[in-house]
Amino acid sequence: MPATQSDEILDALKEAAATLRDAKVLFALGGGLAAWARGGPPTEHDIDFVIREADADAALAALEEQGMLVTRPPEGWLVKAWHGEVLIDMIFAPKGLEVDESFFDRCDELDVAAVRMPVMPLDDLIVGKLLALNEHSLDFGAPLEWARSLREQIDWADVAERTRESPFARTFLHLLHDLEVLDASTDRVA
């Protein structure tokens, strides 16, 4: 694994992943930790899991039984738990992605902090992050870090196609060309 994660994040990740696995809740690691598991930079933000909406109640019940504080926020596309101070988001309606069998089939089983778990594909991770950008939340920081460190693992033509309707995604891809992360004449890695 690349740069080190905090012990608090890793402890929460291991316990939550094992709890979901033992409760037979289908999940995949997402967000910054999915990028980290594939060689990207560490994250100190939170833990993201992708789950099916039908499994939200079971996920909350399993984590609550482990002593975690759980909640169902008003956003309607995720549920949350806390392992101490570490936030665990369980997202069931990510932007640009249907959480179905084909999604889980695309996930790779990786050892993350010594726990084997499904990890979200990078293309899906980048697409979801780019489609979540809007006028009020326009932070290119994480996807730019991921693009720089993991660019060879990402199918940029697929990302461009799946995000073509978003002016923010198109701007991000243009930025990658200007920064010479991607070749200007194609969507190949520079």
Buried (B, 14 or more C-beta within 10 A) or exposed (E): BEEEBEEEBBBBBBBBBBBBBEBEBBBBBBBBBBBBBBBBBBBEEBBBBBBBBEBBEBBBEBBBEBEBEBEEEEEEEBBBBBBEEBBBBBBBEBBBBEBEEEBBEEBBEBEBBEBEBBBBBBBBBBBBBBBBBEEEEEEBEBBBBBBEBBBEBBBBEBBBEBBEEBEBBBBBBEBBBEEEBBEEEEBEBE
